[in-house]
Amino acid sequence: MTTPEEKRRRAGLMREVAGTITTKGGLLDDDLDTLLQRYPESPDGVWWGSAATDFYDGVRDVRREVRPLRDDVLDYAERCRTRARELEDEADAQEAAQSAD
């Protein structure tokens, strides 16, 4: 049987992982946004023509694909936090049951 201390340790690790996932996951589309902000598509820009149009269309397509992935990653981080709370609740209940014995 897993001890309350082990459950709390796991909960702490899950919170740490969730924090890292949240930080990194929130940045998934930053590079694409930055690219479009720094080098906006413009007919009078440095790069123009069909190659430029294809490039910018591709960047927008990738950004549309990355955003749902970012959301999935952030949802997973929240599930990690929820599981951490559950583990701590289980540890509390286990300790209470051991104290009652």
N, CA, C and O atoms as a MOPAC input file, in Angstrom:
PM7 MOZYME 1SCF
protein

 N      0.84100 1    -1.18500 1     0.00000 1
 C      0.00000 1     0.00000 1     0.00000 1
 C      0.88800 1     1.25200 1     0.00000 1
 O      1.90200 1     1.31700 1     0.69500 1
 N      0.48900 1     2.20400 1    -0.77200 1
 C      1.23500 1     3.45800 1    -0.85500 1
 C      1.00500 1     4.26800 1     0.41900 1
 O     -0.12600 1     4.40200 1     0.88500 1
 N      2.07800 1     4.79800 1     0.96800 1
 C      1.96700 1     5.57600 1     2.19900 1
 C      1.46700 1     6.99000 1     1.90200 1
 O      1.57300 1     7.46300 1     0.77000 1
 N      0.92600 1     7.66000 1     2.91200 1
 C      0.50300 1     9.05100 1     2.71500 1
 C      1.65300 1     9.94900 1     2.25900 1
 O      1.46700 1    10.85300 1     1.44400 1
 N      2.84100 1     9.68400 1     2.79900 1
 C      4.00000 1    10.50300 1     2.41900 1
 C      4.32700 1    10.33200 1     0.93400 1
 O      4.64600 1    11.30000 1     0.24200 1
 N      4.24200 1     9.09000 1     0.45700 1
 C      4.50200 1     8.83700 1    -0.96500 1
 C      3.44800 1     9.52100 1    -1.83600 1
 O      3.76600 1    10.06600 1    -2.89300 1
 N      2.21100 1     9.48900 1    -1.39300 1
 C      1.14000 1    10.15700 1    -2.14500 1
 C      1.37200 1    11.65800 1    -2.19600 1
 O      1.17400 1    12.28800 1    -3.23500 1
 N      1.78900 1    12.22600 1    -1.08000 1
 C      2.07000 1    13.67300 1    -1.06600 1
 C      3.26600 1    14.01900 1    -1.94900 1
 O      3.27800 1    15.05100 1    -2.62000 1
 N      4.27500 1    13.14100 1    -1.93800 1
 C      5.44000 1    13.35500 1    -2.80000 1
 C      5.01800 1    13.31200 1    -4.27000 1
 O      5.42900 1    14.15800 1    -5.06400 1
 N      4.21300 1    12.34400 1    -4.61900 1
 C      3.71100 1    12.26100 1    -6.00200 1
 C      2.88500 1    13.48700 1    -6.35800 1
 O      2.99100 1    14.01900 1    -7.46300 1
 N      2.06300 1    13.93300 1    -5.41400 1
 C      1.23900 1    15.12300 1    -5.66400 1
 C      2.12800 1    16.33300 1    -5.93000 1
 O      1.84900 1    17.12900 1    -6.82700 1
 N      3.19300 1    16.46900 1    -5.15300 1
 C      4.12000 1    17.58000 1    -5.35700 1
 C      4.78700 1    17.52300 1    -6.72100 1
 O      4.93200 1    18.54000 1    -7.40000 1
 N      5.19500 1    16.31100 1    -7.11700 1
 C      5.81500 1    16.14800 1    -8.43400 1
 C      4.81600 1    16.47100 1    -9.54700 1
 O      5.16900 1    17.09800 1   -10.54600 1
 N      3.57800 1    16.04000 1    -9.36600 1
 C      2.56300 1    16.32600 1   -10.38600 1
 C      2.32100 1    17.82400 1   -10.51000 1
 O      2.13100 1    18.33200 1   -11.61500 1
 N      2.32500 1    18.53300 1    -9.39100 1
 C      2.16600 1    19.99000 1    -9.44700 1
 C      3.34800 1    20.64100 1   -10.15700 1
 O      3.18300 1    21.57700 1   -10.93900 1
 N      4.53000 1    20.13400 1    -9.87100 1
 C      5.73000 1    20.67000 1   -10.52600 1
 C      5.66300 1    20.44000 1   -12.04100 1
 O      5.94900 1    21.34400 1   -12.82600 1
 N      5.28800 1    19.23800 1   -12.43600 1
 C      5.14100 1    18.91900 1   -13.85900 1
 C      4.06900 1    19.80600 1   -14.48700 1
 O      4.25600 1    20.33800 1   -15.58100 1
 N      2.94700 1    19.96000 1   -13.78900 1
 C      1.86000 1    20.80000 1   -14.31200 1
 C      2.32600 1    22.23500 1   -14.52200 1
 O      1.95100 1    22.87200 1   -15.50700 1
 N      3.13300 1    22.74500 1   -13.61000 1
 C      3.65600 1    24.09800 1   -13.76300 1
 C      4.55200 1    24.23100 1   -14.98400 1
 O      4.45400 1    25.20400 1   -15.73200 1
 N      5.42800 1    23.24600 1   -15.18400 1
 C      6.30700 1    23.25700 1   -16.35300 1
 C      5.50300 1    23.15300 1   -17.63700 1
 O      5.75600 1    23.87500 1   -18.60100 1
 N      4.53500 1    22.25100 1   -17.64100 1
 C      3.69400 1    22.07100 1   -18.82800 1
 C      2.94700 1    23.36300 1   -19.14800 1
 O      2.85700 1    23.76200 1   -20.30900 1
 N      2.41700 1    24.00700 1   -18.12700 1
 C      1.67600 1    25.24900 1   -18.33000 1
 C      2.58000 1    26.32800 1   -18.91000 1
 O      2.20200 1    27.03200 1   -19.84700 1
 N      3.77400 1    26.45200 1   -18.34700 1
 C      4.71300 1    27.46700 1   -18.83500 1
 C      5.10400 1    27.20800 1   -20.28900 1
 O      5.02400 1    28.10000 1   -21.13500 1
 N      5.52000 1    25.99300 1   -20.56100 1
 C      5.98400 1    25.65800 1   -21.91900 1
 C      4.81400 1    25.57900 1   -22.90400 1
 O      4.92000 1    26.05100 1   -24.03600 1
 N      3.71400 1    24.99100 1   -22.47600 1
 C      2.55500 1    24.84600 1   -23.36000 1
 C      1.97200 1    26.18000 1   -23.78200 1
 O      1.51300 1    26.33900 1   -24.91300 1
 N      1.99200 1    27.13500 1   -22.86900 1
 C      1.48100 1    28.45900 1   -23.19100 1
 C      2.29800 1    29.18100 1   -24.24600 1
 O      1.83300 1    30.15400 1   -24.84000 1
 N      3.50700 1    28.71200 1   -24.48000 1
 C      4.40200 1    29.34800 1   -25.46100 1
 C      4.38600 1    28.67900 1   -26.82900 1
 O      5.09900 1    29.10900 1   -27.73500 1
 N      3.58400 1    27.63800 1   -26.98800 1
 C      3.65300 1    26.84600 1   -28.21900 1
 C      3.46500 1    27.65000 1   -29.49400 1
 O      4.12000 1    27.36600 1   -30.49700 1
 N      2.60100 1    28.63100 1   -29.48300 1
 C      2.40900 1    29.38700 1   -30.73200 1
 C      3.04300 1    30.77200 1   -30.69800 1
 O      2.81600 1    31.57700 1   -31.60100 1
 N      3.83300 1    31.05800 1   -29.67000 1
 C      4.48000 1    32.36900 1   -29.56800 1
 C      5.40200 1    32.67200 1   -30.74700 1
 O      5.38600 1    33.78200 1   -31.27900 1
 N      6.19800 1    31.69500 1   -31.15300 1
 C      7.13400 1    31.93800 1   -32.25900 1
 C      6.39700 1    32.28900 1   -33.54100 1
 O      6.82900 1    33.16000 1   -34.29600 1
 N      5.28800 1    31.61200 1   -33.78100 1
 C      4.51500 1    31.90800 1   -34.98500 1
 C      3.89800 1    33.29800 1   -34.91600 1
 O      3.91400 1    34.04300 1   -35.89600 1
 N      3.35600 1    33.64200 1   -33.75200 1
 C      2.78500 1    34.97800 1   -33.58400 1
 C      3.85200 1    36.05100 1   -33.75500 1
 O      3.63100 1    37.06700 1   -34.41400 1
 N      5.02000 1    35.80900 1   -33.14700 1
 C      6.12200 1    36.77000 1   -33.25500 1
 C      6.55700 1    36.94100 1   -34.70400 1
 O      6.79900 1    38.05700 1   -35.16200 1
 N      6.65400 1    35.83300 1   -35.41500 1
 C      7.05100 1    35.89600 1   -36.81700 1
 C      6.07200 1    36.76400 1   -37.61200 1
 O      6.49000 1    37.61000 1   -38.40300 1
 N      4.77500 1    36.55200 1   -37.40300 1
 C      3.77900 1    37.32500 1   -38.14300 1
 C      3.74800 1    38.79400 1   -37.71500 1
 O      3.40200 1    39.66500 1   -38.51400 1
 N      4.10600 1    39.07100 1   -36.46300 1
 C      4.14800 1    40.46400 1   -36.00400 1
 C      5.38100 1    41.18700 1   -36.54500 1
 O      5.29000 1    42.33000 1   -36.99300 1
 N      6.52100 1    40.52300 1   -36.50300 1
 C      7.76100 1    41.16800 1   -36.94500 1
 C      7.87500 1    41.26700 1   -38.46500 1
 O      8.47100 1    42.20300 1   -38.99800 1
 N      7.29800 1    40.29400 1   -39.14200 1
 C      7.38500 1    40.25800 1   -40.60000 1
 C      5.98400 1    40.09200 1   -41.19300 1
 O      5.66700 1    39.05800 1   -41.78100 1
 N      5.16400 1    41.10700 1   -41.03400 1
 C      3.78600 1    40.98300 1   -41.52700 1
 C      3.73900 1    40.84400 1   -43.04300 1
 O      4.58000 1    41.36600 1   -43.77500 1
 N      2.73300 1    40.13000 1   -43.46800 1
 C      2.54300 1    39.98500 1   -44.91800 1
 C      2.11400 1    41.33300 1   -45.46900 1
 O      1.16600 1    41.94800 1   -44.98000 1
 N      2.82200 1    41.77900 1   -46.48900 1
 C      2.54400 1    43.09200 1   -47.04600 1
 C      2.94100 1    43.10800 1   -48.51600 1
 O      4.00700 1    42.60900 1   -48.87800 1
 N      2.08600 1    43.68200 1   -49.37000 1
 C      2.43800 1    43.73800 1   -50.78900 1
 C      3.68500 1    44.58000 1   -51.05700 1
 O      4.35600 1    44.38600 1   -52.07100 1
 N      3.99900 1    45.51300 1   -50.15800 1
 C      5.20000 1    46.32400 1   -50.34900 1
 C      6.34100 1    45.86700 1   -49.43600 1
 O      7.30000 1    46.60600 1   -49.21300 1
 N      6.22800 1    44.64400 1   -48.91100 1
 C      7.25700 1    44.11100 1   -48.02700 1
 C      8.48500 1    43.65300 1   -48.78600 1
 O      8.57200 1    43.78000 1   -50.00700 1
 N      9.42800 1    43.11800 1   -48.03400 1
 C     10.68200 1    42.64900 1   -48.60500 1
 C     10.44600 1    41.42300 1   -49.48200 1
 O     11.09400 1    41.24000 1   -50.51300 1
 N      9.50500 1    40.59200 1   -49.04900 1
 C      9.22900 1    39.36800 1   -49.77100 1
 C      7.81400 1    39.43000 1   -50.28400 1
 O      6.88700 1    39.64700 1   -49.50400 1
 N      7.62400 1    39.24600 1   -51.56500 1
 C      6.29700 1    39.35000 1   -52.15700 1
 C      6.15500 1    38.31000 1   -53.26200 1
 O      7.13100 1    37.66200 1   -53.64100 1
 N      4.98000 1    38.15800 1   -53.75900 1
 C      4.73500 1    37.20000 1   -54.82900 1
 C      4.14000 1    35.90700 1   -54.31100 1
 O      3.76900 1    35.79700 1   -53.14200 1
 N      4.05600 1    34.93600 1   -55.19700 1
 C      3.38400 1    33.68300 1   -54.84600 1
 C      4.13100 1    32.90300 1   -53.76800 1
 O      3.49700 1    32.24000 1   -52.94700 1
 N      5.45300 1    32.96500 1   -53.75000 1
 C      6.21500 1    32.26400 1   -52.70700 1
 C      5.91300 1    32.85700 1   -51.33200 1
 O      5.75700 1    32.12300 1   -50.35700 1
 N      5.83100 1    34.17800 1   -51.25700 1
 C      5.49900 1    34.83100 1   -49.99400 1
 C      4.08400 1    34.46600 1   -49.56800 1
 O      3.84400 1    34.18500 1   -48.39400 1
 N      3.15600 1    34.46800 1   -50.50100 1
 C      1.76700 1    34.11200 1   -50.18700 1
 C      1.70200 1    32.67600 1   -49.67500 1
 O      1.02500 1    32.41000 1   -48.68200 1
 N      2.38700 1    31.76000 1   -50.32500 1
 C      2.40900 1    30.36000 1   -49.88700 1
 C      3.00900 1    30.23300 1   -48.48400 1
 O      2.50900 1    29.47900 1   -47.64900 1
 N      4.08400 1    30.98100 1   -48.23900 1
 C      4.72200 1    30.94200 1   -46.93200 1
 C      3.76200 1    31.40700 1   -45.83900 1
 O      3.57300 1    30.71300 1   -44.84000 1
 N      3.16000 1    32.57600 1   -46.02600 1
 C      2.26700 1    33.11700 1   -45.00200 1
 C      1.02100 1    32.25100 1   -44.82500 1
 O      0.53600 1    32.08600 1   -43.70600 1
 N      0.50300 1    31.70000 1   -45.91700 1
 C     -0.62000 1    30.76400 1   -45.79400 1
 C     -0.20100 1    29.55100 1   -44.96600 1
 O     -0.96800 1    29.06900 1   -44.13300 1
 N      1.00900 1    29.06400 1   -45.19400 1
 C      1.51900 1    27.92100 1   -44.43200 1
 C      1.69300 1    28.24000 1   -42.95900 1
 O      1.35700 1    27.42000 1   -42.10400 1
 N      2.21100 1    29.41700 1   -42.65300 1
 C      2.38400 1    29.82200 1   -41.25000 1
 C      1.02400 1    29.90000 1   -40.56000 1
 O      0.87300 1    29.43300 1   -39.43100 1
 N      0.04800 1    30.48200 1   -41.22600 1
 C     -1.29400 1    30.57800 1   -40.62400 1
 C     -1.90600 1    29.19000 1   -40.42900 1
 O     -2.57200 1    28.93700 1   -39.42500 1
 N     -1.68000 1    28.29200 1   -41.39400 1
 C     -2.19200 1    26.92000 1   -41.25500 1
 C     -1.56600 1    26.22700 1   -40.04800 1
 O     -2.26400 1    25.58700 1   -39.26100 1
 N     -0.25600 1    26.35800 1   -39.90700 1
 C      0.43400 1    25.73000 1   -38.77800 1
 C     -0.06800 1    26.32000 1   -37.47000 1
 O     -0.27700 1    25.59000 1   -36.50100 1
 N     -0.26200 1    27.62300 1   -37.43200 1
 C     -0.74800 1    28.26400 1   -36.20600 1
 C     -2.12800 1    27.73400 1   -35.83300 1
 O     -2.40700 1    27.50600 1   -34.65600 1
 N     -2.98800 1    27.53800 1   -36.82100 1
 C     -4.31600 1    26.97600 1   -36.54500 1
 C     -4.22000 1    25.55100 1   -36.01100 1
 O     -5.04100 1    25.13700 1   -35.19200 1
 N     -3.23300 1    24.80700 1   -36.46600 1
 C     -3.04600 1    23.43900 1   -35.99800 1
 C     -2.40700 1    23.39000 1   -34.60700 1
 O     -2.71300 1    22.49900 1   -33.81400 1
 N     -1.53100 1    24.33200 1   -34.31600 1
 C     -0.81900 1    24.33400 1   -33.03900 1
 C     -1.73200 1    24.76900 1   -31.89100 1
 O     -1.60700 1    24.25500 1   -30.78000 1
 N     -2.61800 1    25.67700 1   -32.13400 1
 C     -3.45200 1    26.18400 1   -31.04000 1
 C     -4.27200 1    25.09800 1   -30.34400 1
 O     -4.31100 1    25.07400 1   -29.11400 1
 N     -4.92700 1    24.19900 1   -31.08100 1
 C     -5.63100 1    23.11300 1   -30.36800 1
 C     -4.67100 1    22.20100 1   -29.58700 1
 O     -5.02300 1    21.68700 1   -28.52600 1
 N     -3.46200 1    22.00700 1   -30.11800 1
 C     -2.47500 1    21.21300 1   -29.38800 1
 C     -2.08600 1    21.90600 1   -28.09400 1
 O     -1.96800 1    21.26700 1   -27.04800 1
 N     -1.88700 1    23.22100 1   -28.17000 1
 C     -1.56800 1    23.99900 1   -26.96700 1
 C     -2.68000 1    23.84800 1   -25.94200 1
 O     -2.41600 1    23.65400 1   -24.75500 1
 N     -3.91700 1    23.93600 1   -26.39800 1
 C     -5.05400 1    23.79600 1   -25.48500 1
 C     -5.09100 1    22.40700 1   -24.85000 1
 O     -5.39700 1    22.27500 1   -23.66500 1
 N     -4.78100 1    21.37800 1   -25.62700 1
 C     -4.73100 1    20.01300 1   -25.08500 1
 C     -3.64500 1    19.88300 1   -24.02400 1
 O     -3.85200 1    19.25300 1   -22.98700 1
 N     -2.49700 1    20.47600 1   -24.28600 1
 C     -1.39000 1    20.42200 1   -23.32700 1
 C     -1.78300 1    21.13700 1   -22.03100 1
 O     -1.51200 1    20.63400 1   -20.94000 1
 N     -2.41200 1    22.29300 1   -22.14600 1
 C     -2.82700 1    23.03300 1   -20.95800 1
 C     -3.92400 1    22.29500 1   -20.19400 1
 O     -3.96000 1    22.34300 1   -18.96400 1
 N     -4.81600 1    21.61500 1   -20.91100 1
 C     -5.83700 1    20.79000 1   -20.25600 1
 C     -5.18700 1    19.64800 1   -19.47900 1
 O     -5.61200 1    19.31900 1   -18.37100 1
 N     -4.16400 1    19.05300 1   -20.06300 1
 C     -3.45700 1    17.97300 1   -19.37800 1
 C     -2.81300 1    18.48400 1   -18.09200 1
 O     -2.83400 1    17.79100 1   -17.07500 1
 N     -2.25200 1    19.66400 1   -18.12500 1
 C     -1.66000 1    20.24300 1   -16.92000 1
 C     -2.72100 1    20.40200 1   -15.84000 1
 O     -2.45600 1    20.14900 1   -14.66500 1
 N     -3.89800 1    20.81200 1   -16.22600 1
 C     -4.98500 1    20.96000 1   -15.24200 1
 C     -5.39800 1    19.60400 1   -14.67700 1
 O     -5.70500 1    19.49100 1   -13.49000 1
 N     -5.40500 1    18.58300 1   -15.52100 1
 C     -5.72200 1    17.23600 1   -15.02200 1
 C     -4.65500 1    16.76600 1   -14.03300 1
 O     -4.97100 1    16.08000 1   -13.06100 1
 N     -3.40300 1    17.12900 1   -14.27300 1
 C     -2.33400 1    16.80200 1   -13.32200 1
 C     -2.58500 1    17.47700 1   -11.97600 1
 O     -2.39700 1    16.86100 1   -10.92700 1
 N     -3.00700 1    18.73100 1   -12.00300 1
 C     -3.30100 1    19.44200 1   -10.75200 1
 C     -4.47600 1    18.78900 1   -10.01700 1
 O     -4.46300 1    18.65400 1    -8.79300 1
 N     -5.47700 1    18.39500 1   -10.78000 1
 C     -6.63700 1    17.73300 1   -10.17300 1
 C     -6.21300 1    16.41900 1    -9.52100 1
 O     -6.62300 1    16.11400 1    -8.40200 1
 N     -5.39200 1    15.64800 1   -10.22400 1
 C     -4.92400 1    14.37400 1    -9.66600 1
 C     -4.06600 1    14.61500 1    -8.43100 1
 O     -4.11800 1    13.82200 1    -7.49000 1
 N     -3.29100 1    15.66700 1    -8.40900 1
 C     -2.47700 1    15.99600 1    -7.23700 1
 C     -3.37800 1    16.27400 1    -6.03600 1
 O     -3.09600 1    15.82100 1    -4.92600 1
 N     -4.46300 1    17.02100 1    -6.25800 1
 C     -5.40500 1    17.27900 1    -5.15900 1
 C     -6.03400 1    15.98200 1    -4.66900 1
 O     -6.20200 1    15.78300 1    -3.46600 1
 N     -6.38100 1    15.10500 1    -5.59700 1
 C     -6.96600 1    13.81300 1    -5.22500 1
 C     -5.99400 1    12.98100 1    -4.39400 1
 O     -6.38600 1    12.36200 1    -3.40500 1
 N     -4.73000 1    12.97000 1    -4.79700 1
 C     -3.72700 1    12.22800 1    -4.03400 1
 C     -3.58100 1    12.77100 1    -2.62000 1
 O     -3.44700 1    12.00500 1    -1.66600 1
 N     -3.60600 1    14.08600 1    -2.48700 1
 C     -3.51200 1    14.67100 1    -1.14600 1
 C     -4.73700 1    14.34700 1    -0.31100 1
 O     -4.62600 1    14.09000 1     0.88700 1
 N     -5.90300 1    14.35600 1    -0.93700 1
 C     -7.12200 1    13.96300 1    -0.21800 1
 C     -7.04500 1    12.50400 1     0.22300 1
 O     -7.43200 1    12.16000 1     1.34000 1
 N     -6.53800 1    11.64800 1    -0.67300 1
 C     -6.36900 1    10.23700 1    -0.32300 1
 C     -5.38000 1    10.08200 1     0.83800 1
 O     -5.60200 1     9.27400 1     1.74000 1
 N     -4.29600 1    10.85100 1     0.81500 1
 C     -3.31100 1    10.78900 1     1.88700 1
 C     -3.93400 1    11.22300 1     3.21400 1
 O     -3.69500 1    10.60000 1     4.24800 1
 N     -4.73000 1    12.29000 1     3.18300 1
 C     -5.41400 1    12.75100 1     4.39100 1
 C     -6.35100 1    11.67600 1     4.93200 1
 O     -6.36400 1    11.39900 1     6.13100 1
 N     -7.13500 1    11.07300 1     4.03900 1
 C     -8.07000 1    10.03100 1     4.46600 1
 C     -7.34200 1     8.81400 1     5.01500 1
 O     -7.77800 1     8.21200 1     5.99700 1
 N     -6.23700 1     8.45500 1     4.38300 1
 C     -5.44300 1     7.30800 1     4.82700 1
 C     -4.86400 1     7.57700 1     6.21700 1
 O     -4.88000 1     6.70000 1     7.08000 1
 N     -4.35600 1     8.78600 1     6.42800 1
 C     -3.80900 1     9.14500 1     7.74400 1
 C     -4.90800 1     9.14000 1     8.80200 1
 O     -4.69100 1     8.68000 1     9.92300 1
 N     -6.07000 1     9.64500 1     8.45100 1
 C     -7.18700 1     9.66200 1     9.39600 1
 C     -7.58500 1     8.23900 1     9.76900 1
 O     -7.86200 1     7.95000 1    10.93300 1
 N     -7.61100 1     7.35200 1     8.77500 1
 C     -7.97600 1     5.96400 1     9.04300 1
 C     -6.91200 1     5.27900 1     9.91900 1
 O     -7.24300 1     4.48500 1    10.79900 1
 N     -5.65000 1     5.59200 1     9.67100 1
 C     -4.56900 1     5.00600 1    10.47600 1
 C     -4.62500 1     5.53100 1    11.90400 1
 O     -4.32600 1     4.79000 1    12.84000 1
 N     -4.99900 1     6.78200 1    12.08700 1
 C     -5.09800 1     7.36500 1    13.42000 1
 C     -6.25000 1     6.75100 1    14.20000 1
 O     -6.18400 1     6.61400 1    15.42200 1
 N     -7.29000 1     6.38900 1    13.49500 1
 C     -8.46700 1     5.82000 1    14.14800 1
 C     -8.21600 1     4.38900 1    14.60400 1
 O     -8.91000 1     3.88900 1    15.48900 1
 N     -7.22800 1     3.72900 1    14.00800 1
 C     -6.94000 1     2.32400 1    14.38100 1
 C     -6.28600 1     2.21100 1    15.71600 1
 O     -5.98400 1     1.10500 1    16.16400 1

